[in-house]
Amino acid sequence: MQTNLLTTSEAAQLLGISRATIYQWLADSDAGKLVICGQSVAIDYFQGGRRGQGRIQIEAAEVHRLKELMRVRPRTRQPRRQPARQHHYPGITVELGDPRD
């Protein structure tokens, strides 16, 4: 089973962000604080080396998932209701007209 692993530079380039930003996203994801478009996100990645201090690699499918989470989908505008016509005058508490009537 072969998976397509990308370096952080390649992943950042595909996402359109800087390499420093992707490292910040990974740190926020590990802390449970990463939010993309109002949705809490956890990023799955691989870290090599004997003690986990090696290069970080991310699967291409994971980068594609993050890219889809970043997609903005325009919402249809709700039609505005016509303002209600007021038949009275705010602040006036007496009947209008000639006071002699």
FIDO-332160 format. One line per 5 residues: number of its first residue (from 1); their letters; for each residue x, y, z of N, C-alpha, C, CB. Coordinates in nm, 4 decimals. Glycine has a CB too. Layout:
NUM) a) X Y Z X Y Z X Y Z X Y Z  ...
END
This chain:
1) mqtnl) 0.0839 -0.1182 0.0000 0.0000 0.0000 0.0000 0.0885 0.1247 0.0000 -0.0955 -0.0003 0.1219  0.0805 0.2003 -0.1058 0.1628 0.3184 -0.1191 0.0766 0.4425 -0.1023 0.2350 0.3197 -0.2545  0.1219 0.5327 -0.0168 0.0507 0.6583 0.0006 0.1386 0.7705 -0.0519 0.0125 0.6819 0.1498  0.0766 0.8735 -0.0997 0.1478 0.9872 -0.1543 0.1747 1.0852 -0.0408 0.0672 1.0544 -0.2694  0.2982 1.0847 0.0124 0.3348 1.1732 0.1223 0.4008 1.2993 0.0673 0.4290 1.1013 0.2216
6) lttse) 0.3608 1.4131 0.1221 0.4150 1.5419 0.0795 0.4951 1.6037 0.1928 0.3021 1.6374 0.0346  0.5976 1.6780 0.1571 0.6718 1.7528 0.2588 0.5876 1.8736 0.2994 0.8133 1.7974 0.2058  0.6300 1.9404 0.4059 0.5545 2.0584 0.4499 0.5603 2.1695 0.3460 0.6085 2.1096 0.5839  0.6719 2.1804 0.2754 0.6822 2.2830 0.1708 0.5842 2.2561 0.0576 0.8252 2.2892 0.1156  0.5742 2.1313 0.0160 0.4810 2.0956 -0.0915 0.3362 2.1136 -0.0465 0.5044 1.9504 -0.1369
11) aaqll) 0.3076 2.0717 0.0767 0.1711 2.0856 0.1290 0.1322 2.2325 0.1405 0.1584 2.0168 0.2663  0.2252 2.3146 0.1898 0.1969 2.4576 0.2033 0.1733 2.5212 0.0670 0.3120 2.5287 0.2755  0.2506 2.4799 -0.0317 0.2340 2.5349 -0.1662 0.0980 2.4967 -0.2237 0.3465 2.4859 -0.2589  0.0551 2.3720 -0.2028 -0.0754 2.3292 -0.2531 -0.1898 2.4010 -0.1827 -0.0911 2.1790 -0.2365  -0.1716 2.4311 -0.0545 -0.2768 2.4996 0.0215 -0.2742 2.6510 -0.0002 -0.2623 2.4689 0.1703
16) gisra) -0.1646 2.7021 -0.0547 -0.1544 2.8456 -0.0782 -0.1196 2.9230 0.0471 -0.2828 2.8976 -0.1347  -0.0476 2.8595 0.1393 -0.0066 2.9248 0.2634 0.1448 2.9106 0.2773 -0.0806 2.8633 0.3873  0.2030 2.9817 0.3712 0.3474 2.9725 0.3918 0.3807 2.8485 0.4740 0.4009 3.0995 0.4616  0.5082 2.8103 0.4702 0.5520 2.6931 0.5458 0.5388 2.7186 0.6959 0.6976 2.6569 0.5101  0.5655 2.8415 0.7381 0.5510 2.8759 0.8796 0.4051 2.8614 0.9240 0.6008 3.0198 0.9056
21) tiyqw) 0.3124 2.8980 0.8365 0.1702 2.8863 0.8695 0.1296 2.7407 0.8858 0.0845 2.9526 0.7617  0.1822 2.6519 0.8018 0.1447 2.5115 0.8144 0.1976 2.4535 0.9448 0.1973 2.4306 0.6952  0.3173 2.4970 0.9869 0.3691 2.4516 1.1170 0.2817 2.5042 1.2311 0.5157 2.4981 1.1363  0.2330 2.6274 1.2175 0.1443 2.6833 1.3196 0.0127 2.6070 1.3228 0.1186 2.8330 1.2937  -0.0398 2.5717 1.2047 -0.1628 2.4931 1.1981 -0.1442 2.3576 1.2651 -0.2066 2.4742 1.0524
26) ladsd) -0.0297 2.2944 1.2424 -0.0044 2.1636 1.3047 0.0025 2.1766 1.4563 0.1265 2.1021 1.2509  0.0665 2.2826 1.5040 0.0738 2.3050 1.6495 -0.0653 2.3306 1.7063 0.1675 2.4243 1.6820  -0.1442 2.4132 1.6381 -0.2808 2.4413 1.6847 -0.3671 2.3157 1.6785 -0.3448 2.5535 1.6005  -0.3461 2.2336 1.5761 -0.4216 2.1092 1.5627 -0.3897 2.0147 1.6781 -0.3906 2.0414 1.4281  -0.2618 2.0050 1.7127 -0.2219 1.9193 1.8245 -0.2830 1.9671 1.9564 -0.0693 1.9152 1.8362
31) agklv) -0.2983 2.0990 1.9693 -0.3556 2.1561 2.0924 -0.5079 2.1577 2.0886 -0.3035 2.2982 2.1142  -0.5682 2.1220 1.9744 -0.7136 2.1220 1.9627 -0.7717 2.2601 1.9427 -0.7742 2.0605 2.0838  -0.6906 2.3540 1.8900 -0.7364 2.4918 1.8740 -0.7485 2.5364 1.7295 -0.6438 2.5834 1.9453  -0.7277 2.4476 1.6341 -0.7323 2.4877 1.4933 -0.8769 2.4949 1.4456 -0.6514 2.3893 1.4055  -0.9138 2.6091 1.3910 -1.0483 2.6305 1.3380 -1.0342 2.6868 1.1975 -1.1323 2.7266 1.4297
36) icgqs) -1.0961 2.6200 1.1000 -1.0958 2.6667 0.9619 -1.2409 2.6880 0.9204 -1.0231 2.5650 0.8664  -1.2722 2.8095 0.8819 -1.4082 2.8469 0.8393 -1.5116 2.8077 0.9452 -1.4428 2.7797 0.7041  -1.4805 2.8306 1.0711 -1.5743 2.8044 1.1794 -1.5874 2.6591 1.2184 -1.7062 2.8550 1.1424  -1.5003 2.5735 1.1673 -1.5092 2.4304 1.1944 -1.3799 2.3854 1.2621 -1.5347 2.3495 1.0630  -1.3922 2.3159 1.3737 -1.2753 2.2627 1.4437 -1.2129 2.1515 1.3607 -1.3136 2.2108 1.5849
41) vaidy) -1.0796 2.1575 1.3449 -1.0105 2.0660 1.2539 -0.8910 2.0027 1.3242 -0.9650 2.1400 1.1260  -0.8712 1.8740 1.2999 -0.7509 1.8037 1.3428 -0.6790 1.7554 1.2185 -0.7844 1.6848 1.4388  -0.5482 1.7792 1.2118 -0.4696 1.7412 1.0947 -0.3911 1.6149 1.1282 -0.3740 1.8567 1.0506  -0.4028 1.5140 1.0427 -0.3251 1.3917 1.0566 -0.1971 1.4066 0.9759 -0.4065 1.2672 1.0101  -0.0831 1.3778 1.0401 0.0448 1.3884 0.9707 0.1413 1.2858 1.0275 0.1034 1.5312 0.9831
46) fqggr) 0.2520 1.2656 0.9572 0.3555 1.1716 0.9987 0.4804 1.2495 1.0348 0.3854 1.0675 0.8874  0.5467 1.2038 1.1411 0.6716 1.2666 1.1802 0.7737 1.1557 1.1996 0.6550 1.3530 1.3100  0.8778 1.1570 1.1174 0.9776 1.0507 1.1209 1.0844 1.0743 1.2254 1.0418 1.0362 0.9864  1.1840 0.9889 1.2246 1.2946 1.0012 1.3192 1.2782 0.9057 1.4355 1.3052 1.1437 1.3704  1.3896 0.8838 1.5063 1.3864 0.7894 1.6187 1.2943 0.8334 1.7309 1.5249 0.7701 1.6733
51) rgqgr) 1.2987 0.9605 1.7622 1.2161 1.0100 1.8728 1.1065 1.1045 1.8236 1.3034 1.0811 1.9761  1.0706 1.0911 1.6973 0.9652 1.1764 1.6433 1.0087 1.3179 1.6184 0.8496 1.1773 1.7347  1.1390 1.3394 1.6000 1.1904 1.4747 1.5780 1.2335 1.4959 1.4330 1.3079 1.5021 1.6714  1.1940 1.4052 1.3440 1.2357 1.4150 1.2043 1.1420 1.4997 1.1212 1.2459 1.2781 1.1440  1.1512 1.4790 0.9917 1.0717 1.5564 0.8976 0.9238 1.5225 0.9086 1.1201 1.5325 0.7557
56) iqiea) 0.8428 1.6250 0.8891 0.6977 1.6073 0.8905 0.6521 1.5837 0.7477 0.6250 1.7310 0.9533  0.5642 1.4856 0.7308 0.5065 1.4572 0.6003 0.3558 1.4433 0.6157 0.5684 1.3289 0.5381  0.2848 1.4910 0.5154 0.1388 1.4908 0.5190 0.0899 1.4193 0.3933 0.0806 1.6373 0.5281  -0.0120 1.3364 0.4100 -0.0688 1.2669 0.2950 -0.1383 1.3670 0.2026 -0.1679 1.1574 0.3410  -0.1335 1.3366 0.0731 -0.1963 1.4237 -0.0264 -0.3480 1.4312 -0.0033 -0.1661 1.3727 -0.1695
61) aevhr) -0.4075 1.3204 0.0401 -0.5520 1.3206 0.0667 -0.5859 1.4150 0.1825 -0.6013 1.1775 0.0987  -0.4972 1.4240 0.2809 -0.5198 1.5136 0.3944 -0.5103 1.6599 0.3491 -0.4174 1.4852 0.5075  -0.4167 1.6886 0.2615 -0.4038 1.8243 0.2072 -0.5287 1.8591 0.1263 -0.2759 1.8369 0.1187  -0.5780 1.7632 0.0500 -0.7006 1.7860 -0.0279 -0.8190 1.8121 0.0658 -0.7305 1.6641 -0.1199  -0.8270 1.7385 0.1764 -0.9357 1.7586 0.2735 -0.9279 1.8990 0.3334 -0.9292 1.6517 0.3861
66) lkelm) -0.8064 1.9437 0.3690 -0.7899 2.0776 0.4248 -0.8275 2.1847 0.3223 -0.6454 2.0982 0.4722  -0.7913 2.1595 0.1976 -0.8246 2.2549 0.0922 -0.9759 2.2671 0.0756 -0.7599 2.2129 -0.0404  -1.0466 2.1551 0.0847 -1.1928 2.1582 0.0749 -1.2553 2.2293 0.1949 -1.2483 2.0157 0.0640  -1.1933 2.2162 0.3137 -1.2451 2.2869 0.4308 -1.2270 2.4379 0.4172 -1.1757 2.2372 0.5578  -1.1255 2.4782 0.3419 -1.0990 2.6204 0.3213 -1.1894 2.6808 0.2140 -0.9534 2.6411 0.2832
71) rvrpr) -1.2587 2.5965 0.1391 -1.3433 2.6452 0.0299 -1.4597 2.7271 0.0858 -1.3965 2.5270 -0.0550  -1.4813 2.8407 0.0253 -1.5922 2.9279 0.0653 -1.7062 2.9051 -0.0328 -1.5489 3.0796 0.0684  -1.8209 2.8740 0.0220 -1.9397 2.8529 -0.0603 -2.0349 2.9700 -0.0367 -2.0091 2.7156 -0.0270  -2.0595 3.0494 -0.1409 -2.1475 3.1649 -0.1229 -2.2886 3.1213 -0.0837 -2.1522 3.2487 -0.2513  -2.3451 3.1936 0.0058 -2.4824 3.1664 0.0489 -2.5759 3.2567 -0.0281 -2.4994 3.1872 0.2022
76) trqpr) -2.6959 3.2071 -0.0527 -2.7940 3.2915 -0.1194 -2.8417 3.3983 -0.0223 -2.9132 3.2077 -0.1723  -2.8610 3.5148 -0.0756 -2.9062 3.6248 0.0094 -3.0542 3.6093 0.0374 -2.8776 3.7615 -0.0564  -3.0901 3.6298 0.1607 -3.2303 3.6257 0.1987 -3.2958 3.7551 0.1535 -3.2470 3.6049 0.3520  -3.4106 3.7467 0.0872 -3.4768 3.8698 0.0428 -3.5226 3.9514 0.1640 -3.5977 3.8369 -0.0493  -3.5015 4.0795 0.1528 -3.5405 4.1674 0.2633 -3.6904 4.1904 0.2602 -3.4653 4.3020 0.2562
81) rqpar) -3.7466 4.1983 0.3781 -3.8884 4.2266 0.3916 -3.9114 4.3754 0.3720 -3.9415 4.1803 0.5291  -4.0200 4.4107 0.3087 -4.0532 4.5510 0.2918 -4.0827 4.6112 0.4283 -4.1736 4.5687 0.1958  -4.0345 4.7328 0.4530 -4.0626 4.7940 0.5826 -4.2121 4.8176 0.5999 -3.9859 4.9261 0.5975  -4.2597 4.7927 0.7197 -4.4014 4.8123 0.7503 -4.4302 4.9621 0.7612 -4.4408 4.7387 0.8823  -4.5375 5.0037 0.6994 -4.5744 5.1454 0.7070 -4.6403 5.1717 0.8413 -4.6694 5.1859 0.5899
86) qhhyp) -4.5948 5.2752 0.9050 -4.6519 5.3102 1.0339 -4.7628 5.4123 1.0122 -4.5433 5.3654 1.1301  -4.8779 5.3848 1.0722 -4.9913 5.4748 1.0600 -5.0030 5.5670 1.1806 -5.1192 5.3956 1.0425  -4.9094 5.5579 1.2672 -4.9098 5.6461 1.3827 -4.7728 5.7137 1.3906 -4.9426 5.5675 1.5147  -4.7636 5.8125 1.4723 -4.6410 5.8871 1.4870 -4.5808 5.8543 1.6223 -4.6656 6.0387 1.4719  -4.4593 5.8006 1.6255 -4.4002 5.7624 1.7533 -4.3774 5.8854 1.8414 -4.2678 5.6876 1.7308
91) gitve) -4.4075 5.8705 1.9676 -4.3866 5.9778 2.0644 -4.5078 6.0670 2.0826 -4.2703 6.0612 2.0230  -4.6029 6.0627 1.9920 -4.7233 6.1452 2.0046 -4.8306 6.0579 2.0670 -4.7702 6.2034 1.8651  -4.8796 6.1008 2.1841 -4.9746 6.0179 2.2577 -5.1164 6.0723 2.2547 -4.9300 6.0038 2.3997  -5.1398 6.1856 2.1910 -5.2752 6.2407 2.1842 -5.3256 6.2303 2.0419 -5.2788 6.3880 2.2328  -5.4571 6.2433 2.0250 -5.5136 6.2396 1.8918 -5.4718 6.3639 1.8163 -5.6664 6.2276 1.8970
96) lgdpr) -5.4469 6.3459 1.6900 -5.4073 6.4592 1.6068 -5.5326 6.5307 1.5552 -5.3177 6.4123 1.4882  -5.5172 6.6546 1.5289 -5.6289 6.7337 1.4757 -5.6388 6.8667 1.5492 -5.7622 6.6558 1.4877  -5.7406 6.9409 1.5133 -5.7627 7.0712 1.5744 -5.8111 7.0498 1.7173 -5.8654 7.1556 1.4924  -5.7462 7.1103 1.8153 -5.7885 7.0885 1.9556 -5.9259 7.1446 1.9869 -5.6883 7.1503 2.0497  -5.9802 7.2334 1.9063 -6.1109 7.2900 1.9318 -6.2221 7.1945 1.8914 -6.1259 7.4210 1.8589
101) d) -6.1919 7.0903 1.8174 -6.2951 6.9974 1.7717 -6.3310 6.8999 1.8783 -6.2507 6.9236 1.6489
END
